[in-house]
Structures are given as C-alpha cells and as structure tokens.
Amino acid sequence: MQKKILITGANGQLGRSLSNLLKDHFNILGSDLNIANIERSSIASIEMDITNFENVNNIVKKYNPDIIINTAAYTNVDQSEVHRDLAWSVNVHGLENIIKASEQSTRIIHISSDYVFDGKNGPYKEDDKTYPISYYGRTKLAGENALRGSRRKFLILRPNVLYQSTTHDQASFFAWVYTSLNQEKNINVVTDQTSNPTWVIPFSQVILKCIVLNTEGIYHYGSDDNINRYEFALMIARTFDFDESLINPIITDDLKQLAARPKHSGLCTDKIQSELDVKVYPIQYCLDQIKLGMN
C-alpha cells in the first residue's frame, strides 16, 4: 500500500513541485487555503486553514497521513513586521496544530528558512547559532523549536531564495527578474545580500530521497555557489538574452524596507551531501535547465 502524504501549502512554488513529483510514488493529498490551482495538478486536494485547529484536526484525522510535509508559510518579510499576529499564527501555531492533530507515528517534514540566522557570517552550517533579525525569522525559528520539542519524528529542511521554473510566482525572485526584464522594465537589485538560491525541482527530489531514507534531523540545501542578488539577476538576464543594463545595482539600505535582511547569508550543504549523497547544482546549470524547459 502506498504511503499517504499530506502536503500543506500545495499551491506554493515548492508545494506544486512536490505534488507533481510525489504523485507517482505516493497517495498525495494537497491542501491550501485556495485549491483552484491544485486541481490542475491531478492530485486529490482539499481546502485547509492550518491556523484553524478544528479544520486541521478534522482533515488529518480523516486522511490519517503517514507523512505531513508542511510547506505552508506566511512569507512576506516586511508585512510580518506589521501583521505579527498573522505571521505567528501561520508559521508557529499552524505547525503546532499539525503536530497536535496528527498521530505520534506521523512523520513531519517542515520547510524552514535561512532567515533563522542573522546573516553576518554565512554560509551557515546546521549547528551554527540561530539569531533571527526580523519578525519573520523569529516565527520560522519558533516553528522549528515547536517541532523539535514535540518528541516527534521530524525533518527540518532549510532552503533559501526558492525559485520555480515558472515566471508568474509572486514570491519568486527569479520570476520577478525574468518578467520585469522580459517587459523591458528597469529594476533595482541589491549587491549586498548573498545567498545560494534554491531551485525547487532538485530540492523536491531531495525531499523525495529523504522520504525514502526516513531521514530525520536538520539539513540545509541550496545551490553550489554563493552570490549576491545583483549577480543572480545578471545571470538571469544573460541566460535568457535580456538587456542587463536594465538592472540597477543598489544596496539594501536604499530600499528602506520595514524588516532587516540577513546580508551574508547562504547555507552550507556539506552535511546533506555527505550523509545523504545528495547532489547540489550550480545556479547557471539550473537556469539553463529552466531555459531548455521553456523551448
């Protein structure tokens, strides 16, 4: 009998990618506040608000999943400073509801973030000291701590700067740059925030491998190179033959954002490579694969 997997946030970048990959291997139920797009991915789907315990409890008890993959999150970093109750409700209470509603034997795979670090000395290893500098980062760390303290079988995966192969995801830096340059719009991109961006396709494959291997603990994943946002934008422009002069270099302070950003971030992938024999890819390879898929 196929294992039953409940994916929360199945309408998001990672949720959609996971649904498409895992549906051939497991019995998948995708959940989100709005299931319209999920229905087109040919998996079973249901509307679920993870902040509503009764809603979560009813669905989890009925479906009785072997594994829950929590990709649902409130990811607007600046608005998390304004709507703190909402950010905490989704990123912390939502995960607590999943833990409380599910059986002790249910494995939980939770997607966290590099924002649990302060961004002063990245790339970061899994056991480096966490110190979030934004409220969003605080909620992601609190979610991690809730799961770690639950005495459950869990896997916490920390990616950074997730991007999909599509060009319409509002939360995707890649999609924003691609769409803007394709429309010949000038954009301002910071030179002082570094990371190793995570393409969701290989990341989804990593999650599949973790499911097969019953992996537990905390692991980081990202690309093979650590670059700043401006350099990433230039790579996108050159890969897709856009006018790179449309990209204006600025620094983070110029944006006057509500929330502080970790500047020297990025995640060290040595642990996941050595322990799980996982491959990480250069950003250019990922962009080339996206371009091939568009042709």
C-alpha distance (Angstrom), angle and dihedral (degrees) to the residues before:
residue distance angle dihedral
M1 . . .
Q2 3.79 . .
K3 3.78 117.8 .
K4 3.79 114.7 -108.1
I5 3.79 115.2 -125.0
L6 3.79 125.9 -171.7
I7 3.81 114.0 -157.5
T8 3.79 116.8 -162.9
G9 3.78 118.7 -158.3
A10 3.80 89.3 27.6
N11 3.81 91.2 161.9
G12 3.80 93.0 62.2
Q13 3.80 128.1 92.5
L14 3.79 94.8 -93.9
G15 3.80 94.9 34.5
R16 3.80 92.5 57.5
S17 3.78 92.9 45.8
L18 3.81 92.0 49.2
S19 3.79 92.7 47.2
N20 3.80 92.1 53.4
L21 3.80 93.0 47.1
L22 3.79 100.7 41.5
K23 3.81 99.1 42.3
D24 3.82 90.7 81.3
H25 3.80 92.2 54.4
F26 3.82 107.1 33.6
N27 3.78 144.4 25.5
I28 3.81 100.0 -94.4
L29 3.79 130.2 -162.9
G30 3.78 114.7 -174.8
S31 3.77 120.2 -157.5
D32 3.79 134.5 -172.0
L33 3.77 141.4 140.8
N34 3.81 87.5 -97.3
I35 3.80 118.7 29.2
A36 3.81 98.8 -176.3
N37 3.81 95.2 108.7
I38 3.79 93.6 38.5
E39 3.78 90.6 62.1
R40 3.79 90.4 64.2
S41 3.80 91.3 57.9
S42 3.84 92.8 68.4
I43 3.80 96.6 -120.9
A44 3.78 128.4 118.1
S45 3.80 109.6 -94.2
I46 3.77 140.8 -174.8
E47 3.79 136.6 -177.5
M48 3.79 111.4 -110.2
D49 3.79 132.6 168.1
I50 3.78 107.2 -153.0
T51 3.82 90.5 -160.3
N52 3.82 89.5 63.7
F53 3.79 108.7 76.9
E54 3.80 95.3 -166.4
N55 3.80 90.5 52.5
V56 3.81 92.3 47.4
N57 3.79 93.5 44.1
N58 3.80 93.8 51.3
I59 3.80 93.9 49.9
V60 3.80 96.5 42.0
K61 3.80 93.0 47.2
K62 3.81 91.3 48.8
Y63 3.81 96.7 45.4
N64 3.83 96.0 34.9
P65 3.83 96.0 -160.8
D66 3.77 123.0 -156.1
I67 3.81 89.4 -147.9
I68 3.80 133.1 21.9
I69 3.80 117.6 -160.1
N70 3.78 109.0 -162.0
T71 3.80 109.9 -156.1
A72 3.81 93.3 146.1
A73 3.79 113.2 114.7
Y74 3.77 145.1 146.7
T75 3.80 97.7 -117.5
N76 3.81 104.9 172.1
V77 3.79 98.9 115.1
D78 3.80 97.5 -167.3
Q79 3.80 95.8 41.9
S80 3.79 88.8 50.8
E81 3.81 86.4 69.2
V82 3.81 89.7 55.4
H83 3.80 102.0 35.4
R84 3.78 97.9 39.8
D85 3.79 95.8 154.7
L86 3.80 91.1 54.5
A87 3.81 93.6 46.6
W88 3.82 91.0 49.7
S89 3.79 92.2 44.1
V90 3.82 92.7 55.2
N91 3.80 102.1 34.2
V92 3.80 99.2 38.7
H93 3.82 112.1 15.3
G94 3.81 90.5 39.6
L95 3.79 91.1 59.2
E96 3.80 91.2 42.6
N97 3.82 88.6 54.4
I98 3.80 90.2 52.4
I99 3.79 91.1 50.1
K100 3.81 93.2 47.4
A101 3.81 94.9 45.5
S102 3.80 97.8 47.2
E103 3.78 130.2 76.5
Q104 3.78 120.9 -97.4
S105 3.81 88.8 -113.0
T106 3.81 93.8 54.2
R107 3.80 111.3 108.4
I108 3.78 115.5 -136.1
I109 3.79 122.5 -152.1
H110 3.79 110.7 -168.1
I111 3.80 127.2 -168.8
S112 3.79 112.6 -141.8
S113 3.81 132.6 169.2
D114 3.79 146.8 -118.2
Y115 3.83 85.9 -114.5
V116 3.81 88.5 86.8
F117 3.83 84.4 80.2
D118 3.80 128.1 69.2
G119 3.79 95.0 -125.9
K120 3.79 97.0 -126.8
N121 3.81 100.3 113.8
G122 3.80 109.6 20.0
P123 2.95 150.9 -175.6
Y124 3.79 87.0 77.2
K125 3.78 131.6 -150.5
E126 3.79 122.5 -141.2
D127 3.80 94.0 -103.9
D128 3.80 96.5 45.8
K129 3.79 115.5 119.7
T130 3.80 113.8 -86.9
Y131 3.79 118.2 -135.6
P132 3.81 115.2 159.7
I133 3.81 116.7 -157.2
S134 3.82 97.8 -165.6
Y135 3.78 132.2 56.1
Y136 3.80 89.1 -117.9
G137 3.80 88.8 56.5
R138 3.80 90.3 48.7
T139 3.80 91.0 54.4
K140 3.81 92.3 49.3
L141 3.80 91.1 50.7
A142 3.81 91.9 46.4
G143 3.80 88.9 52.2
E144 3.79 90.2 52.2
N145 3.78 91.0 49.4
A146 3.80 92.3 49.5
L147 3.80 90.1 54.9
R148 3.80 95.0 42.7
G149 3.80 90.4 51.8
S150 3.79 95.0 47.5
R151 3.81 96.7 83.6
R152 3.78 88.8 -127.4
K153 3.76 133.3 132.0
F154 3.77 102.2 -97.8
L155 3.76 145.2 165.0
I156 3.81 121.0 -157.9
L157 3.79 115.4 -164.7
R158 3.79 120.8 -169.5
P159 3.82 116.1 -160.4
N160 3.80 126.2 166.0
V161 3.83 134.9 -142.7
L162 3.79 94.6 2.5
Y163 3.79 116.3 -154.3
Q164 3.79 134.4 -179.6
S165 3.80 132.3 -149.7
T166 3.79 90.4 -110.9
T167 3.80 123.6 87.0
H168 3.80 101.2 -142.8
D169 3.81 104.2 66.9
Q170 3.79 108.4 119.7
A171 3.80 92.3 -155.0
S172 3.81 93.7 53.4
F173 3.80 121.2 98.6
F174 3.79 88.9 -161.9
A175 3.82 92.3 53.5
W176 3.81 92.0 47.8
V177 3.80 93.0 50.6
Y178 3.81 94.0 42.9
T179 3.80 94.7 47.9
S180 3.80 94.2 44.3
L181 3.80 94.4 49.5
N182 3.79 92.2 42.5
Q183 3.82 87.0 57.1
E184 3.82 89.9 45.5
K185 3.79 93.0 -116.7
N186 3.79 122.4 154.2
I187 3.79 114.1 -119.0
N188 3.80 134.3 -169.6
V189 3.80 115.2 -135.8
V190 3.78 127.7 -177.9
T191 3.78 123.1 -117.9
D192 3.81 97.0 -164.9
Q193 3.82 102.5 63.5
T194 3.80 114.1 83.9
S195 3.80 129.9 -172.1
N196 3.79 142.8 139.5
P197 3.83 101.7 -111.0
T198 3.79 119.3 -137.0
W199 3.81 121.8 -132.2
V200 3.80 106.6 -150.9
I201 3.82 95.7 -138.8
P202 3.84 98.0 68.7
F203 3.81 89.3 33.0
S204 3.80 89.6 58.0
Q205 3.80 88.9 50.3
V206 3.80 88.8 52.7
I207 3.81 89.9 53.1
L208 3.80 90.0 50.9
K209 3.79 89.6 52.6
C210 3.80 90.8 48.9
I211 3.81 89.6 52.9
V212 3.80 91.9 51.1
L213 3.81 92.4 47.0
N214 3.83 94.6 43.3
T215 3.78 88.3 -126.1
E216 3.80 117.8 -168.3
G217 3.79 133.8 -174.0
I218 3.81 133.2 40.4
Y219 3.80 124.1 -42.6
H220 3.78 136.1 173.5
Y221 3.78 125.6 -140.8
G222 3.79 135.0 -177.2
S223 3.77 142.9 118.4
D224 3.78 126.2 -50.7
D225 3.81 94.6 -107.5
N226 3.79 133.7 58.7
I227 3.82 112.1 -143.0
N228 3.79 139.1 155.4
R229 3.79 123.8 -103.9
Y230 3.81 93.1 -105.6
E231 3.80 91.7 54.0
F232 3.80 89.5 48.2
A233 3.80 90.9 51.9
L234 3.82 90.6 50.0
M235 3.81 90.2 51.8
I236 3.80 89.8 52.4
A237 3.82 91.3 49.4
R238 3.81 93.5 49.2
T239 3.80 94.2 44.5
F240 3.79 94.0 52.3
D241 3.82 96.4 35.4
F242 3.79 96.6 -113.3
D243 3.79 126.4 151.6
E244 3.80 104.2 -90.5
S245 3.82 91.1 -166.1
L246 3.82 85.8 76.4
I247 3.82 88.0 71.1
N248 3.79 112.7 87.0
P249 3.82 117.9 -162.0
I250 3.80 115.0 -132.4
I251 3.81 137.1 156.2
T252 3.79 127.3 -111.0
D253 3.81 94.1 -106.6
D254 3.81 89.1 61.3
L255 3.81 90.1 66.1
K256 3.82 94.1 57.9
Q257 3.79 90.7 -150.1
L258 3.80 121.7 -176.2
A259 3.80 94.7 -127.2
A260 3.78 127.8 53.8
R261 3.81 115.6 -117.6
P262 3.80 127.0 -144.5
K263 3.80 101.8 -114.4
H264 3.81 106.2 -169.6
S265 3.77 95.9 39.6
G266 3.78 132.0 134.5
L267 3.78 128.7 124.6
C268 3.78 129.6 -104.2
T269 3.81 110.2 -127.5
D270 3.82 99.3 -169.0
K271 3.81 94.0 108.5
I272 3.80 97.3 52.6
Q273 3.79 91.2 43.3
S274 3.79 95.2 51.0
E275 3.80 100.2 37.5
L276 3.80 100.1 38.7
D277 3.81 100.5 24.9
V278 3.81 88.9 -122.0
K279 3.79 120.1 167.0
V280 3.79 122.3 -135.7
Y281 3.79 121.6 -158.3
P282 3.80 135.6 -145.0
I283 3.79 114.6 -107.8
Q284 3.79 91.5 -119.0
Y285 3.80 91.0 57.7
C286 3.81 90.4 51.7
L287 3.81 92.7 49.3
D288 3.80 90.9 47.8
Q289 3.80 90.1 52.7
I290 3.80 91.1 50.2
K291 3.81 89.7 51.0
L292 3.80 91.4 49.9
G293 3.79 89.9 51.2
M294 3.80 90.7 54.3
N295 3.81 93.1 55.9
